[in-house]
Amino acid sequence: MNTGNTGVSDMRDKLLTVSVAGYNVEKYIRQNLDSITASAYIDRIEIFVVDDGGTDGTADIVREYEKQYPDSIRLVHKENGGYGTTVNWSADHASGRYFKLLDGDDWFDTKGLDEFLGFIEATDADMYLSEVQRVVDGVEQNSKKKFTEYDRQVLPVEQVSNQLDFGMWAVLFRTEVLRKTLRKLPEHSLYTDVLYHTYPLPAVRTVGFYSGYVYCYRLGRDEQSVSKVSRNKHYLEYQNIIETIKKYFYEVNGTQLCGFIRYRFLAKYKNEIFNLLLLPPSVKVLKEIKEIEKRTKREMPEFWECAGKESKKIRLMRMTGYLAYWPIVKFADNNW
């Protein structure tokens, strides 16, 4: 383990690059970095903490760690461009064999990280998935694990269940695959992590699974992009992201992709509708839902059909000419 300044920084032979979004996270960044630097693999981990025009003391704290771990930690300063631009920079500069995102207010389970990296080092896959520990107000949530059935296996994508869903927090990509497929993520937009973990999918041929917790995901703050407050405020940004994914699906001939990959695209449309159901009920929102549904059915029927199969609420709205919108939006749990 690197425990001090050993001289010339060497970012070669890195197993993993971790991109940390470091915008105004001074309250959390020590926990974040401590969870990585405590790893037995710290000498083989490259950490970019991207200070995206922050105004608090995050950068000063990171400099302390940078001095102590010069072979692993790099503080990156850039003008504010939003979350997507931090990913763009890190993906362009990564030297690790694999690449993972970590938000600055989240952290890794160090034991899980070490076991996960040991598994990765001994195998070879285009993408790996690991469990996510959700933490609300400091309390770990007892969510059902998703990957137990495939634990410590590497499988062709054709052998993975269509129903197996995941988000940015669970995924790790081979850097080579990511670089070949990742398109420039938009500036000043939330939810670009959805684009991030979707763009590489058509190039993924093998998937590795680890059923232990690696990513610890902090929830419960209104300012988070996944909160209802933020979703309502930025719902148009989310719609733009999903519309981009729908177009990309046809661009890469998505109808010919294997079930697991194809379904990861198609399921996004259900979330686009659910996001609108989170808004305060109104005739205007209902009209918007009906217009999106009509356009999607006409131009992108695979997405429309998938949403109907997957969601009873969407089926009910369609069956009632969308009159069921009113009770659904008032009384149902419409989270993604």
C-alpha positions in Angstrom: 0.0 0.0 0.0 1.2 3.5 -0.8 1.4 5.4 2.5 3.3 8.4 1.6 5.0 10.6 -1.1 7.4 8.3 -2.8 8.6 10.7 -5.5 7.8 10.5 -9.2 4.1 9.7 -9.9 3.5 6.6 -11.9 0.1 6.0 -13.4 1.1 3.0 -15.4 -0.2 -0.6 -14.9 -3.4 0.5 -13.3 -6.1 -2.0 -13.0 -8.9 0.5 -12.4 -9.6 4.2 -13.1 -12.1 5.8 -10.7 -13.7 9.1 -11.8 -14.9 11.0 -8.8 -17.3 13.9 -9.4 -15.9 16.5 -6.9 -18.2 19.4 -7.2 -18.7 21.0 -3.8 -18.5 17.8 -1.7 -16.3 18.9 1.1 -18.6 17.2 3.6 -18.2 13.9 2.0 -14.9 13.7 0.1 -12.8 12.3 3.0 -15.1 9.3 3.4 -15.0 8.9 -0.4 -11.3 8.9 -0.7 -10.6 7.0 2.5 -12.7 4.1 1.2 -10.4 3.8 -1.8 -7.0 4.5 -0.3 -7.7 1.8 2.3 -7.8 -0.7 -0.5 -5.0 -3.3 -0.8 -5.1 -2.4 -4.5 -4.5 1.3 -4.0 -1.2 1.2 -6.0 -3.2 -0.2 -9.0 -6.0 2.3 -8.8 -6.0 5.7 -10.6 -8.3 8.2 -9.0 -9.4 11.4 -10.8 -11.2 13.9 -8.6 -12.7 16.3 -11.0 -13.3 19.7 -9.4 -15.9 21.0 -11.8 -15.7 24.7 -10.9 -16.5 24.1 -7.2 -16.5 26.9 -4.7 -16.1 25.1 -1.4 -13.1 23.5 0.3 -13.2 20.2 -1.7 -10.0 20.9 -3.7 -8.0 21.8 -0.6 -8.9 18.4 1.0 -8.1 16.5 -2.2 -4.7 18.1 -2.3 -3.8 16.5 1.0 -4.6 13.1 -0.4 -2.8 13.9 -3.6 0.4 14.6 -1.7 0.1 11.4 0.3 -0.9 9.2 -2.7 0.9 10.8 -5.7 0.9 7.6 -7.7 -2.9 7.2 -7.4 -4.7 10.5 -6.9 -5.0 13.4 -9.3 -7.0 16.6 -8.6 -8.4 17.9 -11.9 -9.5 21.6 -12.2 -11.9 22.6 -14.9 -14.6 25.2 -15.6 -18.1 24.2 -14.6 -19.7 22.1 -17.3 -21.8 19.7 -15.4 -21.5 16.0 -14.5 -21.2 14.8 -18.1 -18.1 16.9 -18.7 -16.3 15.3 -15.7 -17.0 11.9 -17.2 -15.8 13.1 -20.7 -12.5 14.3 -19.2 -11.9 11.2 -17.1 -12.7 8.7 -20.0 -10.3 10.6 -22.3 -7.4 10.4 -19.8 -7.9 7.1 -18.1 -5.0 4.7 -18.0 -6.7 1.9 -16.0 -7.7 -1.3 -17.7 -11.2 -0.8 -16.3 -13.2 2.4 -15.6 -15.8 3.2 -12.9 -17.7 6.3 -11.8 -18.1 7.3 -8.1 -20.0 10.4 -7.1 -18.2 12.6 -4.6 -20.8 12.2 -1.9 -20.8 8.4 -2.2 -18.1 5.8 -1.3 -16.9 2.3 -1.8 -17.2 -0.6 0.6 -13.5 -1.2 0.8 -13.7 -5.0 1.6 -16.1 -5.4 -1.3 -13.9 -3.3 -3.6 -10.9 -5.5 -2.8 -12.8 -8.8 -3.5 -14.3 -7.3 -6.6 -10.9 -6.2 -8.0 -9.4 -9.6 -7.2 -12.2 -11.2 -9.2 -11.6 -8.7 -12.1 -7.9 -9.4 -12.1 -8.4 -13.1 -12.4 -11.0 -12.9 -15.2 -11.7 -11.0 -18.4 -15.0 -9.3 -19.4 -16.1 -6.2 -21.3 -18.4 -5.1 -18.4 -18.7 -6.1 -14.7 -21.7 -5.7 -12.4 -21.6 -5.5 -8.6 -24.2 -4.9 -5.9 -25.1 -1.4 -4.7 -25.6 -0.6 -1.0 -28.2 2.1 -0.7 -27.9 4.3 2.4 -30.6 6.7 3.6 -29.8 9.1 6.4 -26.9 6.9 7.4 -29.0 3.7 7.6 -28.2 0.9 5.2 -31.2 -0.4 3.3 -32.0 -4.1 3.1 -32.5 -4.2 -0.7 -32.6 -7.5 -2.5 -29.4 -8.4 -4.2 -29.6 -8.7 -8.0 -26.6 -10.7 -9.0 -26.5 -13.7 -6.7 -27.4 -16.2 -9.4 -24.4 -15.2 -11.5 -21.9 -14.5 -8.7 -18.3 -14.6 -9.8 -19.1 -15.8 -13.3 -18.2 -14.3 -16.6 -20.9 -15.0 -19.2 -21.7 -14.1 -22.8 -24.4 -11.4 -22.9 -26.7 -13.9 -24.7 -26.8 -16.0 -21.5 -27.9 -13.1 -19.2 -31.5 -12.6 -18.2 -33.4 -9.9 -20.0 -34.9 -8.8 -16.7 -31.6 -7.9 -15.0 -31.5 -4.2 -14.6 -28.7 -1.9 -13.4 -27.7 1.7 -13.1 -24.4 3.6 -13.2 -23.6 2.6 -9.6 -23.4 -1.1 -10.4 -21.5 -1.0 -13.7 -17.8 -1.1 -14.5 -16.6 -1.0 -18.1 -13.4 -2.1 -19.8 -11.8 1.2 -20.7 -11.1 0.2 -24.3 -14.8 -0.6 -24.8 -15.9 2.6 -23.2 -13.6 4.8 -25.3 -14.7 3.2 -28.5 -18.4 3.8 -27.8 -18.9 6.7 -25.4 -20.1 9.8 -27.1 -19.5 13.3 -25.7 -21.9 13.7 -22.9 -23.9 17.0 -22.8 -22.9 19.9 -20.7 -25.0 21.3 -17.9 -27.4 18.4 -17.9 -28.4 16.0 -15.2 -29.0 12.3 -15.8 -26.0 12.0 -18.2 -25.0 8.9 -16.2 -27.9 7.1 -18.0 -26.2 7.9 -21.3 -22.9 6.8 -19.9 -24.0 3.3 -19.0 -26.0 2.9 -22.2 -23.6 4.0 -25.0 -21.2 1.0 -24.5 -23.8 -1.7 -24.4 -23.9 -2.7 -28.1 -20.2 -3.4 -27.9 -20.4 -5.6 -24.8 -19.9 -9.3 -25.5 -19.2 -10.6 -22.0 -20.4 -9.7 -18.5 -18.8 -10.5 -15.1 -20.8 -10.6 -11.9 -19.9 -10.0 -8.2 -22.8 -10.3 -5.7 -21.0 -8.4 -2.9 -21.5 -4.7 -2.2 -19.0 -2.3 -3.8 -20.8 1.0 -4.3 -22.4 2.8 -1.4 -25.0 5.1 -2.7 -26.1 8.0 -0.4 -29.8 8.8 -0.7 -32.3 11.1 1.1 -31.1 14.6 0.1 -33.5 16.9 -1.9 -30.6 18.3 -3.9 -29.8 14.9 -5.4 -30.7 14.4 -9.1 -32.8 11.3 -8.2 -34.9 13.1 -5.6 -38.5 13.9 -6.5 -37.8 17.6 -6.1 -34.9 17.5 -8.6 -36.8 15.2 -11.0 -39.7 17.6 -11.2 -37.4 20.6 -11.6 -35.3 18.9 -14.3 -37.8 16.6 -16.0 -37.1 18.0 -19.4 -33.4 17.2 -19.1 -34.4 13.6 -18.4 -36.7 13.5 -21.3 -34.0 14.7 -23.6 -31.6 12.0 -22.3 -34.2 9.2 -23.0 -35.0 10.6 -26.4 -31.3 10.5 -27.3 -31.2 6.8 -26.2 -34.2 6.0 -28.3 -32.6 7.4 -31.4 -29.3 5.7 -30.6 -31.1 2.3 -30.3 -32.2 2.5 -34.0 -28.8 3.9 -35.0 -27.0 0.8 -33.7 -29.7 -1.5 -35.2 -30.9 -2.2 -31.7 -33.7 -4.6 -32.8 -31.0 -7.1 -33.6 -29.2 -6.9 -30.3 -29.4 -9.8 -27.8 -32.3 -9.7 -25.4 -30.3 -8.5 -22.3 -28.8 -5.6 -24.2 -31.9 -4.7 -26.2 -34.1 -4.7 -23.1 -31.8 -2.3 -21.3 -32.6 0.3 -24.0 -36.3 -0.4 -24.3 -37.0 -0.3 -20.5 -35.8 3.3 -20.4 -39.1 4.5 -22.0 -41.1 3.3 -19.1 -39.0 5.6 -16.8 -39.7 8.5 -19.1 -43.4 8.2 -18.6 -43.0 7.6 -14.8 -40.9 10.7 -14.6 -43.9 12.7 -16.0 -46.2 11.0 -13.5 -44.1 12.5 -10.7 -45.1 16.0 -11.7 -48.1 17.7 -10.1 -51.2 16.5 -11.9 -52.5 18.8 -14.7 -54.1 18.8 -18.1 -50.8 20.1 -19.5 -48.8 17.1 -18.2 -51.5 14.7 -19.4 -51.4 16.2 -22.9 -47.6 15.9 -22.9 -47.8 12.2 -21.9 -50.4 11.5 -24.7 -48.2 13.3 -27.3 -45.1 11.4 -26.3 -47.0 8.1 -26.3 -48.5 8.8 -29.8 -45.1 9.8 -31.3 -43.3 6.8 -29.7 -45.9 4.4 -30.9 -45.6 5.7 -34.4 -41.9 6.2 -34.7 -40.4 3.8 -32.1 -42.9 1.0 -31.6 -40.5 -1.3 -29.8 -40.2 1.1 -26.9 -44.0 1.7 -26.8 -44.7 -2.1 -26.8 -42.1 -2.8 -24.1 -43.6 -0.1 -21.7 -47.0 -1.6 -22.1 -45.7 -5.1 -21.2 -43.7 -3.9 -18.2 -46.1 -1.4 -16.6 -49.6 -2.1 -15.4 -50.1 1.7 -14.9 -49.1 2.5 -18.5 -51.4 -0.3 -19.8 -54.2 1.0 -17.7 -53.8 4.6 -19.0 -53.9 3.3 -22.5 -56.9 1.1 -21.9 -58.9 4.0 -20.5 -57.9 6.6 -23.1 -55.6 8.0 -20.4 -58.4 8.8 -18.0 -56.6 6.6 -15.4 -53.9 9.2 -15.4 -55.7 11.1 -12.6 -56.0 8.4 -10.0 -52.5 7.0 -10.9 -50.8 10.4 -10.5 -52.6 11.2 -7.2 -52.4 7.9 -5.4 -49.8 5.5 -6.9 -46.1 5.2 -6.2 -44.6 6.3 -9.5 -40.9 6.1 -8.8 -38.6 4.8 -11.5 
